[in-house]
């Protein structure tokens, strides 16, 4: 009788242990907010591991070099685009409105053109399409695109104020939607809370 009781208790303990292991393996990563890649952001892919933003250089209209460290302290949405890319053209008004709505000391849309004919055609495109809230940089030698392993346009990468990629979305998106605002505002507020708690 005693042996049967031991076997029975051992069986229960084994069952509890197996369930615990299964449950642990299916626990969502607490660093990734749940529900923010939904709706218009359903194709946004969070990074499960921290990935530092590339240090590849890109240029402004005057030929000055920049990299993403020049935007440290801000949440930035990097958008790789080109004037000949129809989906890029489609989402540009939304990106323009997003910058108008949320842009400032805590957030910025950073356009990086992949045009290979110089930055002038990209600037002309923005002017002709009345994209008044955004400026563009140029990735003339495709160093940024290559380092980001981006093979499709548009590609948008959300980078936190600490210089680490949060995630990315390949293809056009409704960047001025409530879903996009919720995603970006989450990281703006998180950054402000982190700054307040560390001071």
Protein Blocks (a to p, Z undefined) as FASTA:
>chain_A
ZZmmmmmmmmmmmmmmmmmmmmmmmpccfklcghklgcjllmpccdfbdcdddfbdcddf
kopacdfklmgoiacddddddfklmklmmmmmmmmmmmmmmgcjkbccddddfbfgbjkl
mmmmmmmnopakbccdddfkommmmmnopabdcddddddfkopafbdcedjddfkbmklm
mmmmmmmmmmmmmmmmmZZ
